[in-house]
């Protein structure tokens, strides 16, 4: 490495953000750029460890020590080449990924890990500003055609890889714009849509065709895809939201998180959204303590909610690793996102008993109770109510952000006749093929709700499998088996 003693001399710095008062007045991305000098120092903390566990922590197998060293030496062009060798969309992972690579960083055994995510994001920002990100159309056409169903990160990664192998690729998206959850699930303040749009322009310049409003199994017949394409890649995601079937669930003012976030994203894009769900002036309760809940929190702040509470059934995580959570496991520690720094109150170890309504049938409060988590005889965690801990919390807007249960049943999956596993996800073999010949699957549709970095990795792996299926062999790289 450029500075072998960097990790001994330099501490980890936090990602810089724009001031809270400033960013709450707009929808622009909250992150502020790093200076070259500070980022060089942060990259120098990479310790040239004998076994870079960050490779194992990253599903893409990113060449992290390589580009840390290149950034330290200011070899930015070489750094983006290393980064693009394993990751089609570093700006997506650099802004949205929770960085499992940092959880696996060897320095994290007894210090704060390297700021890998910040280095990655700065490399790709520099590459775009310098004009180094260009279309890479194939040098030869294979004459084979592949349909990709779904335009989230898995679908886009699969499409780009397959196109670069020389196949004709058409991406079918049921929504009116390309991007999946990147478009309508991720708030603008977390990732501005211009980052997505410039990548889509690159894919189009490479020859990928996008078809919007194309709901396969509804207004696009599965038989037509089977006739017109030699392979199909299913990348529709896990989009069925987890519900909360308690008394009062049918009251007005209770919505799934994605209803709320999609409408906010459409409004940011300049669309008119009739009867939009708005947090303006309301007492908002978000049920679910994960990333989607934090996205709802930041959106509620920008819509000027009167108050916001975020509820989590699990206990508050510790500030440092517990003894039963050793490195290189993902550190289960207390974290605050940019949205949490902007306000609101987090409540842990609570469960919703019921929703209470007013005379007009709208939610006015919820009744919650404290819970204690204890493992049962089977070792699985169970939650037990704490007697006498019941109380009401005022609410006139409730957002359910408790994750997703899997892909939508029926429709496309039923028409194709693909087999599902016990969890309702699409089954695949070690060739990324479903139970139906020539139909492949990648991303959350087969994995269940997961991370963007897994989606990109699986899209790349499925693309290699499809290429090998069509051509007998493949030169495409694949990070996963």
C-alpha angles and dihedrals in degrees: 000000000000093000111024092186096046095108090054095051106034130057127213116269124211121247107267117240133191113260113281095237090053099046095046087064095061144025098240121126112287098216119096121211124260121238114244091241095053093044091050088055092048092050089051089064089074099111106209088241118191094242113028100216088184086079089058092045092053114073088207093055090232114196091239103163089048096057094038088059093045091052090049088054092044092242093143098161092055090045094058091047090056091046095049090048089077107015126054094192114030092163090062095050092037090061104028110027117099087221107241084181089069091050088056096043110128090223086064091073091085107354140039110288126248116281091247096157093053092050091049093050093047092051093056093043089054091047093054093046091050093048094244096130106086136160114273106201117185119271091223137021121235097199090231123124128214129188118210114198111205130028103221121116094288093050094045093048092048091047095050094047093047092048091050088053088060103258125134105249128194120184116207116205122180094205125077094253135038122252110067111213089353087066105037107012103050114070119237091241089060097045123000112228092232086077089058094043095054090053091049089052088054092051092048090050088053090055105263112146120216124203117189127192085034107134105182110217091024113050095358114059117229088220090062092055092047089051099044101039133052093211137020125204116201112212101153096132131219101293105157105109121223109249131210108225101194129132112289095027090129094061118118115257096046113111142164113256094242092057088057097042095045092053092049091051092050090051090050088053089057097257123143108242111196116214091002120191104247133186092199110135092348133124100241127199119190115198109206130052101217135097094287089054090051089051089054089048095054091044091051090051091054091048088054101244116194090231138345130206123183116203127204126182093207122080119260109278118242121261092239133027116291119231091253091054103064128171130300090035116097105275110248095207137138112279134181123205124208088264092057090052088056095062144274130111126268119211121194134197094022132128131199114240099180146333120247122212139202128234091277095056096255124130113260102169145348129230113228134180132199116249136201119216116223131164115245129220089279091054093249119131116255130188122226125190118245107232115244095013097109118127142152126247120199113243135161095169123041122185120196109214102162099129133255132295100209145283121333111270122226122021111063097009093047093046092051092045095223118167120247129212127235091276094052095254122131112270120229138179128229089279091061088248123137124223087278118080113249095011115111132183137205140169129019092341089074101019101043124233107341146137130307090239090058090049093054092044092050092046089055092047094048090049091056090049092050091048090052091047092053100038105027092244139029137215093192115116119242126194095195136053 
